[in-house]
Amino acid sequence: MLEPKREILAVDGLKIACTVHGNGPTAIVALHGWGGSIESFWPVALQLNRTGRYSIHLLDLPGFGESDLPPVAWDVPAYAALVVGYMTARGLESAHVLGHSFGGRIGLVLGADYAGRVNKLVLANSAGVPNPGNPLRDGIVQAAKTVLSLPGLRRLYEPVRRRAYEQLGATDYLEAGPLRETFLRVVGQDLLPQAARVSRPTLLIWGDQDRDTPLWQGRKLEQTIPDAGLVVFEGAGHFSYLERLPEYVRLVDHFLTTESGEMA
């Protein structure tokens, strides 16, 4: 398979690794999930561009791939501003935006706060809907912290904390390294207020077996975004857009080329 060739572009004082696939008249910016990179949407770019209609912009978001780290802990609006800065540096007045998971968070902010720069949104298994708290789980974690802070047990704190985070599905935090503070800011943001202000046509694509951003969150976004439709891939998980790549590409192409943006 053809491999992406990165170039480095200066955007708002940061070195951003990026590539553009195709030279069609319709611009697309694809935003990967947390821990992802240009490669996350590369299979989409290869298949989608068989039509010859698109120029597909892929970038390593700050802190990922070969791009610089954010200079301080960032939140989602800071990432959205970076994407707009990238578009300006590329001379793009507007573009369609594809996003997955964390990239969906950024897409929601773009659609709400930079609507003039966005044509249509396609968000796959988007994050941004807050999870209800689990009082029992939170109580167990707090109790463990208290016990392990006692004299004689402190040496056990770090290995037990790591194991607890793994059991609670927080390995992204543990593996975030220098992005831990950014991770906490990002996952702590409730983006439903922004979703309610998205003024661009939006296609939501979800896997009904997603455990990271469960299907109820997709349904919540569909209810919240004024002009949104939801397509569910049965049997697919959090990476539904790659698990059902031909179907995803067909839906995206139809959505982007239909004037009113209806789903097939």
C-alpha positions as YAML, in Angstrom:
chain: A
units: angstrom
residues:
- id: 1
  name: MET
  ca: [0.00, 0.00, 0.00]
- id: 2
  name: LEU
  ca: [1.18, 3.51, -0.81]
- id: 3
  name: GLU
  ca: [2.65, 5.14, 2.32]
- id: 4
  name: PRO
  ca: [1.97, 8.77, 3.30]
- id: 5
  name: LYS
  ca: [4.84, 11.20, 2.78]
- id: 6
  name: ARG
  ca: [4.90, 13.81, 5.52]
- id: 7
  name: GLU
  ca: [6.00, 17.38, 5.20]
- id: 8
  name: ILE
  ca: [6.52, 19.82, 8.05]
- id: 9
  name: LEU
  ca: [4.41, 22.98, 8.08]
- id: 10
  name: ALA
  ca: [4.82, 25.84, 10.58]
- id: 11
  name: VAL
  ca: [1.41, 26.56, 12.14]
- id: 12
  name: ASP
  ca: [1.03, 29.05, 14.97]
- id: 13
  name: GLY
  ca: [4.63, 28.55, 16.05]
- id: 14
  name: LEU
  ca: [4.48, 24.73, 16.01]
- id: 15
  name: LYS
  ca: [5.95, 22.25, 13.56]
- id: 16
  name: ILE
  ca: [3.03, 20.20, 12.23]
- id: 17
  name: ALA
  ca: [3.58, 17.03, 10.21]
- id: 18
  name: CYS
  ca: [1.02, 16.77, 7.42]
- id: 19
  name: THR
  ca: [0.29, 15.46, 3.97]
- id: 20
  name: VAL
  ca: [-2.23, 16.11, 1.20]
- id: 21
  name: HIS
  ca: [-3.54, 13.21, -0.85]
- id: 22
  name: GLY
  ca: [-5.10, 14.00, -4.19]
- id: 23
  name: ASN
  ca: [-5.65, 17.26, -6.04]
- id: 24
  name: GLY
  ca: [-9.39, 17.29, -6.50]
- id: 25
  name: PRO
  ca: [-11.40, 20.49, -6.13]
- id: 26
  name: THR
  ca: [-13.11, 19.53, -2.85]
- id: 27
  name: ALA
  ca: [-10.99, 19.94, 0.29]
- id: 28
  name: ILE
  ca: [-11.29, 17.57, 3.25]
- id: 29
  name: VAL
  ca: [-9.48, 17.83, 6.59]
- id: 30
  name: ALA
  ca: [-9.30, 14.53, 8.50]
- id: 31
  name: LEU
  ca: [-8.72, 14.55, 12.28]
- id: 32
  name: HIS
  ca: [-7.51, 11.39, 13.99]
- id: 33
  name: GLY
  ca: [-8.37, 10.07, 17.43]
- id: 34
  name: TRP
  ca: [-6.33, 10.25, 20.63]
- id: 35
  name: GLY
  ca: [-3.04, 8.43, 20.13]
- id: 36
  name: GLY
  ca: [-3.53, 8.35, 16.36]
- id: 37
  name: SER
  ca: [-1.69, 9.96, 13.48]
- id: 38
  name: ILE
  ca: [-1.86, 10.61, 9.75]
- id: 39
  name: GLU
  ca: [-1.98, 6.83, 9.25]
- id: 40
  name: SER
  ca: [-5.35, 6.67, 11.05]
- id: 41
  name: PHE
  ca: [-7.18, 8.15, 8.05]
- id: 42
  name: TRP
  ca: [-4.75, 7.09, 5.34]
- id: 43
  name: PRO
  ca: [-6.86, 4.08, 4.24]
- id: 44
  name: VAL
  ca: [-9.84, 6.43, 3.94]
- id: 45
  name: ALA
  ca: [-7.84, 8.88, 1.83]
- id: 46
  name: LEU
  ca: [-6.67, 6.13, -0.52]
- id: 47
  name: GLN
  ca: [-10.17, 4.77, -1.13]
- id: 48
  name: LEU
  ca: [-12.03, 8.08, -1.15]
- id: 49
  name: ASN
  ca: [-9.67, 9.60, -3.66]
- id: 50
  name: ARG
  ca: [-10.37, 6.94, -6.26]
- id: 51
  name: THR
  ca: [-13.17, 9.30, -7.26]
- id: 52
  name: GLY
  ca: [-10.68, 12.07, -8.10]
- id: 53
  name: ARG
  ca: [-12.98, 14.58, -6.42]
- id: 54
  name: TYR
  ca: [-10.98, 15.41, -3.29]
- id: 55
  name: SER
  ca: [-7.81, 16.86, -1.87]
- id: 56
  name: ILE
  ca: [-7.57, 15.22, 1.54]
- id: 57
  name: HIS
  ca: [-5.52, 16.94, 4.24]
- id: 58
  name: LEU
  ca: [-4.18, 14.72, 6.99]
- id: 59
  name: LEU
  ca: [-2.09, 15.90, 9.92]
- id: 60
  name: ASP
  ca: [-0.48, 14.65, 13.06]
- id: 61
  name: LEU
  ca: [-2.25, 16.69, 15.71]
- id: 62
  name: PRO
  ca: [0.11, 18.39, 18.21]
- id: 63
  name: GLY
  ca: [1.62, 15.83, 20.55]
- id: 64
  name: PHE
  ca: [1.11, 12.92, 18.14]
- id: 65
  name: GLY
  ca: [3.06, 11.41, 15.29]
- id: 66
  name: GLU
  ca: [5.85, 13.74, 14.23]
- id: 67
  name: SER
  ca: [4.25, 17.04, 15.27]
- id: 68
  name: ASP
  ca: [5.44, 19.22, 18.13]
- id: 69
  name: LEU
  ca: [3.95, 18.90, 21.59]
- id: 70
  name: PRO
  ca: [1.58, 21.67, 22.65]
- id: 71
  name: PRO
  ca: [3.62, 24.28, 24.55]
- id: 72
  name: VAL
  ca: [1.24, 24.05, 27.53]
- id: 73
  name: ALA
  ca: [-1.69, 21.80, 28.49]
- id: 74
  name: TRP
  ca: [-4.32, 22.30, 25.76]
- id: 75
  name: ASP
  ca: [-8.06, 21.90, 25.71]
- id: 76
  name: VAL
  ca: [-10.26, 21.04, 22.73]
- id: 77
  name: PRO
  ca: [-10.75, 24.67, 21.57]
- id: 78
  name: ALA
  ca: [-6.96, 25.05, 21.41]
- id: 79
  name: TYR
  ca: [-6.75, 22.07, 19.05]
- id: 80
  name: ALA
  ca: [-9.61, 23.48, 16.98]
- id: 81
  name: ALA
  ca: [-7.79, 26.81, 16.67]
- id: 82
  name: LEU
  ca: [-4.69, 24.92, 15.48]
- id: 83
  name: VAL
  ca: [-6.73, 23.21, 12.75]
- id: 84
  name: VAL
  ca: [-8.06, 26.57, 11.61]
- id: 85
  name: GLY
  ca: [-4.48, 27.86, 11.61]
- id: 86
  name: TYR
  ca: [-3.49, 24.90, 9.44]
- id: 87
  name: MET
  ca: [-6.30, 25.66, 7.00]
- id: 88
  name: THR
  ca: [-5.21, 29.28, 6.79]
- id: 89
  name: ALA
  ca: [-1.60, 28.25, 6.17]
- id: 90
  name: ARG
  ca: [-2.81, 26.00, 3.35]
- id: 91
  name: GLY
  ca: [-5.00, 28.71, 1.87]
- id: 92
  name: LEU
  ca: [-8.23, 26.83, 2.60]
- id: 93
  name: GLU
  ca: [-11.18, 29.13, 3.14]
- id: 94
  name: SER
  ca: [-13.32, 26.16, 4.12]
- id: 95
  name: ALA
  ca: [-13.30, 22.38, 4.00]
- id: 96
  name: HIS
  ca: [-15.30, 19.31, 4.89]
- id: 97
  name: VAL
  ca: [-14.15, 17.83, 8.20]
- id: 98
  name: LEU
  ca: [-13.83, 14.14, 9.03]
- id: 99
  name: GLY
  ca: [-13.18, 13.23, 12.64]
- id: 100
  name: HIS
  ca: [-12.85, 10.10, 14.75]
- id: 101
  name: SER
  ca: [-13.21, 9.98, 18.55]
- id: 102
  name: PHE
  ca: [-10.94, 12.82, 19.83]
- id: 103
  name: GLY
  ca: [-10.97, 14.23, 16.29]
- id: 104
  name: GLY
  ca: [-14.76, 14.30, 16.63]
- id: 105
  name: ARG
  ca: [-14.40, 16.52, 19.69]
- id: 106
  name: ILE
  ca: [-12.41, 18.95, 17.59]
- id: 107
  name: GLY
  ca: [-14.99, 18.71, 14.82]
- id: 108
  name: LEU
  ca: [-17.78, 19.70, 17.22]
- id: 109
  name: VAL
  ca: [-15.88, 22.83, 18.26]
- id: 110
  name: LEU
  ca: [-15.09, 23.66, 14.64]
- id: 111
  name: GLY
  ca: [-18.74, 23.28, 13.65]
- id: 112
  name: ALA
  ca: [-19.87, 25.51, 16.52]
- id: 113
  name: ASP
  ca: [-17.18, 28.20, 16.72]
- id: 114
  name: TYR
  ca: [-15.76, 28.23, 13.17]
- id: 115
  name: ALA
  ca: [-18.85, 27.39, 11.10]
- id: 116
  name: GLY
  ca: [-17.66, 29.63, 8.28]
- id: 117
  name: ARG
  ca: [-14.63, 27.39, 7.80]
- id: 118
  name: VAL
  ca: [-16.58, 24.11, 7.76]
- id: 119
  name: ASN
  ca: [-18.78, 22.83, 4.94]
- id: 120
  name: LYS
  ca: [-19.99, 19.48, 6.31]
- id: 121
  name: LEU
  ca: [-18.98, 17.29, 9.25]
- id: 122
  name: VAL
  ca: [-18.60, 13.52, 9.31]
- id: 123
  name: LEU
  ca: [-17.92, 12.28, 12.84]
- id: 124
  name: ALA
  ca: [-17.22, 8.62, 13.53]
- id: 125
  name: ASN
  ca: [-17.63, 7.38, 17.12]
- id: 126
  name: SER
  ca: [-17.11, 10.93, 18.34]
- id: 127
  name: ALA
  ca: [-16.16, 11.71, 21.91]
- id: 128
  name: GLY
  ca: [-17.52, 14.78, 23.68]
- id: 129
  name: VAL
  ca: [-20.65, 13.50, 25.45]
- id: 130
  name: PRO
  ca: [-20.04, 13.28, 29.22]
- id: 131
  name: ASN
  ca: [-20.29, 9.91, 30.92]
- id: 132
  name: PRO
  ca: [-22.47, 9.76, 34.05]
- id: 133
  name: GLY
  ca: [-20.37, 9.28, 37.17]
- id: 134
  name: ASN
  ca: [-20.13, 5.89, 38.85]
- id: 135
  name: PRO
  ca: [-20.40, 6.59, 42.61]
- id: 136
  name: LEU
  ca: [-19.40, 3.05, 43.59]
- id: 137
  name: ARG
  ca: [-16.32, 3.08, 41.36]
- id: 138
  name: ASP
  ca: [-15.32, 6.57, 42.47]
- id: 139
  name: GLY
  ca: [-15.74, 5.55, 46.11]
- id: 140
  name: ILE
  ca: [-13.52, 2.50, 45.66]
- id: 141
  name: VAL
  ca: [-10.81, 4.58, 43.98]
- id: 142
  name: GLN
  ca: [-10.91, 7.21, 46.71]
- id: 143
  name: ALA
  ca: [-10.75, 4.55, 49.44]
- id: 144
  name: ALA
  ca: [-7.78, 2.92, 47.75]
- id: 145
  name: LYS
  ca: [-5.99, 6.26, 47.57]
- id: 146
  name: THR
  ca: [-6.58, 6.85, 51.28]
- id: 147
  name: VAL
  ca: [-5.37, 3.40, 52.35]
- id: 148
  name: LEU
  ca: [-2.31, 3.45, 50.11]
- id: 149
  name: SER
  ca: [-1.27, 6.85, 51.47]
- id: 150
  name: LEU
  ca: [-0.78, 5.35, 54.95]
- id: 151
  name: PRO
  ca: [2.78, 4.91, 56.23]
- id: 152
  name: GLY
  ca: [4.26, 1.61, 55.13]
- id: 153
  name: LEU
  ca: [1.99, 1.28, 52.10]
- id: 154
  name: ARG
  ca: [3.18, 4.22, 50.05]
- id: 155
  name: ARG
  ca: [5.65, 2.08, 48.10]
- id: 156
  name: LEU
  ca: [2.64, 0.20, 46.70]
- id: 157
  name: TYR
  ca: [0.85, 3.34, 45.54]
- id: 158
  name: GLU
  ca: [2.20, 3.61, 41.99]
- id: 159
  name: PRO
  ca: [1.80, -0.07, 40.91]
- id: 160
  name: VAL
  ca: [-1.67, -0.28, 42.48]
- id: 161
  name: ARG
  ca: [-2.70, 3.05, 40.94]
- id: 162
  name: ARG
  ca: [-1.57, 1.86, 37.51]
- id: 163
  name: ARG
  ca: [-3.46, -1.41, 37.88]
- id: 164
  name: ALA
  ca: [-6.59, 0.45, 39.02]
- id: 165
  name: TYR
  ca: [-6.47, 2.82, 36.05]
- id: 166
  name: GLU
  ca: [-6.03, -0.14, 33.71]
- id: 167
  name: GLN
  ca: [-9.06, -1.88, 35.22]
- id: 168
  name: LEU
  ca: [-11.10, 1.30, 34.86]
- id: 169
  name: GLY
  ca: [-10.18, 1.70, 31.21]
- id: 170
  name: ALA
  ca: [-7.89, 4.69, 31.76]
- id: 171
  name: THR
  ca: [-4.85, 3.34, 29.92]
- id: 172
  name: ASP
  ca: [-4.95, 6.37, 27.59]
- id: 173
  name: TYR
  ca: [-4.14, 8.52, 30.62]
- id: 174
  name: LEU
  ca: [-1.33, 6.23, 31.76]
- id: 175
  name: GLU
  ca: [0.20, 6.22, 28.28]
- id: 176
  name: ALA
  ca: [-0.22, 9.94, 27.64]
- id: 177
  name: GLY
  ca: [3.20, 10.84, 29.09]
- id: 178
  name: PRO
  ca: [3.80, 14.58, 28.58]
- id: 179
  name: LEU
  ca: [0.20, 14.93, 27.35]
- id: 180
  name: ARG
  ca: [-1.39, 13.80, 30.63]
- id: 181
  name: GLU
  ca: [-2.54, 17.28, 31.64]
- id: 182
  name: THR
  ca: [-3.86, 17.87, 28.14]
- id: 183
  name: PHE
  ca: [-5.65, 14.51, 28.28]
- id: 184
  name: LEU
  ca: [-7.37, 15.45, 31.55]
- id: 185
  name: ARG
  ca: [-8.48, 18.80, 30.10]
- id: 186
  name: VAL
  ca: [-9.77, 17.18, 26.93]
- id: 187
  name: VAL
  ca: [-11.73, 14.32, 28.49]
- id: 188
  name: GLY
  ca: [-13.16, 16.63, 31.14]
- id: 189
  name: GLN
  ca: [-14.90, 18.86, 28.60]
- id: 190
  name: ASP
  ca: [-18.64, 18.46, 28.05]
- id: 191
  name: LEU
  ca: [-19.12, 19.41, 24.41]
- id: 192
  name: LEU
  ca: [-22.91, 19.11, 24.26]
- id: 193
  name: PRO
  ca: [-23.24, 22.94, 24.43]
- id: 194
  name: GLN
  ca: [-21.02, 23.17, 21.35]
- id: 195
  name: ALA
  ca: [-22.93, 20.34, 19.66]
- id: 196
  name: ALA
  ca: [-26.15, 22.33, 20.09]
- id: 197
  name: ARG
  ca: [-24.53, 25.21, 18.20]
- id: 198
  name: VAL
  ca: [-23.18, 23.21, 15.26]
- id: 199
  name: SER
  ca: [-24.79, 24.82, 12.24]
- id: 200
  name: ARG
  ca: [-23.33, 22.62, 9.51]
- id: 201
  name: PRO
  ca: [-24.89, 19.39, 8.12]
- id: 202
  name: THR
  ca: [-23.46, 16.52, 10.15]
- id: 203
  name: LEU
  ca: [-23.24, 12.79, 9.49]
- id: 204
  name: LEU
  ca: [-22.63, 10.63, 12.56]
- id: 205
  name: ILE
  ca: [-21.30, 7.10, 12.03]
- id: 206
  name: TRP
  ca: [-21.16, 4.64, 14.93]
- id: 207
  name: GLY
  ca: [-20.45, 1.02, 15.76]
- id: 208
  name: ASP
  ca: [-23.09, -0.50, 17.99]
- id: 209
  name: GLN
  ca: [-20.40, -2.49, 19.86]
- id: 210
  name: ASP
  ca: [-18.35, 0.60, 20.77]
- id: 211
  name: ARG
  ca: [-17.29, 0.44, 24.42]
- id: 212
  name: ASP
  ca: [-15.26, 3.65, 24.44]
- id: 213
  name: THR
  ca: [-17.96, 5.99, 23.15]
- id: 214
  name: PRO
  ca: [-21.12, 3.85, 23.43]
- id: 215
  name: LEU
  ca: [-23.93, 4.14, 20.91]
- id: 216
  name: TRP
  ca: [-26.13, 6.08, 23.33]
- id: 217
  name: GLN
  ca: [-23.63, 8.93, 22.99]
- id: 218
  name: GLY
  ca: [-24.09, 8.91, 19.23]
- id: 219
  name: ARG
  ca: [-27.85, 9.06, 19.69]
- id: 220
  name: LYS
  ca: [-27.40, 11.95, 22.12]
- id: 221
  name: LEU
  ca: [-25.35, 13.87, 19.55]
- id: 222
  name: GLU
  ca: [-27.96, 13.15, 16.88]
- id: 223
  name: GLN
  ca: [-30.62, 14.67, 19.16]
- id: 224
  name: THR
  ca: [-28.43, 17.66, 20.04]
- id: 225
  name: ILE
  ca: [-26.91, 18.74, 16.71]
- id: 226
  name: PRO
  ca: [-29.61, 20.67, 14.79]
- id: 227
  name: ASP
  ca: [-28.93, 19.09, 11.37]
- id: 228
  name: ALA
  ca: [-27.58, 15.60, 12.03]
- id: 229
  name: GLY
  ca: [-28.22, 12.03, 10.97]
- id: 230
  name: LEU
  ca: [-26.86, 8.84, 12.49]
- id: 231
  name: VAL
  ca: [-25.80, 5.67, 10.67]
- id: 232
  name: VAL
  ca: [-25.09, 2.59, 12.82]
- id: 233
  name: PHE
  ca: [-22.77, -0.20, 11.72]
- id: 234
  name: GLU
  ca: [-23.97, -3.37, 13.41]
- id: 235
  name: GLY
  ca: [-21.19, -5.44, 14.95]
- id: 236
  name: ALA
  ca: [-18.58, -2.68, 14.63]
- id: 237
  name: GLY
  ca: [-16.68, -1.15, 17.54]
- id: 238
  name: HIS
  ca: [-14.91, 2.11, 18.27]
- id: 239
  name: PHE
  ca: [-13.04, 2.10, 14.94]
- id: 240
  name: SER
  ca: [-16.18, 1.53, 12.90]
- id: 241
  name: TYR
  ca: [-14.92, 3.71, 10.04]
- id: 242
  name: LEU
  ca: [-12.00, 1.32, 9.45]
- id: 243
  name: GLU
  ca: [-13.88, -1.87, 10.29]
- id: 244
  name: ARG
  ca: [-16.44, -1.01, 7.60]
- id: 245
  name: LEU
  ca: [-14.17, 1.01, 5.35]
- id: 246
  name: PRO
  ca: [-15.98, 0.49, 1.99]
- id: 247
  name: GLU
  ca: [-19.36, 1.35, 3.55]
- id: 248
  name: TYR
  ca: [-17.88, 4.36, 5.34]
- id: 249
  name: VAL
  ca: [-16.27, 5.70, 2.17]
- id: 250
  name: ARG
  ca: [-19.49, 5.21, 0.18]
- id: 251
  name: LEU
  ca: [-21.51, 7.09, 2.82]
- id: 252
  name: VAL
  ca: [-19.00, 9.91, 3.07]
- id: 253
  name: ASP
  ca: [-18.79, 10.37, -0.70]
- id: 254
  name: HIS
  ca: [-22.58, 10.40, -1.02]
- id: 255
  name: PHE
  ca: [-23.02, 12.81, 1.88]
- id: 256
  name: LEU
  ca: [-20.39, 15.24, 0.63]
- id: 257
  name: THR
  ca: [-21.60, 15.25, -2.97]
- id: 258
  name: THR
  ca: [-25.34, 15.55, -2.24]
- id: 259
  name: GLU
  ca: [-26.33, 19.19, -2.11]
- id: 260
  name: SER
  ca: [-28.67, 18.80, 0.84]
- id: 261
  name: GLY
  ca: [-26.43, 16.22, 2.49]
- id: 262
  name: GLU
  ca: [-28.95, 13.44, 2.97]
- id: 263
  name: MET
  ca: [-27.74, 9.97, 3.85]
- id: 264
  name: ALA
  ca: [-28.03, 7.16, 1.31]
...
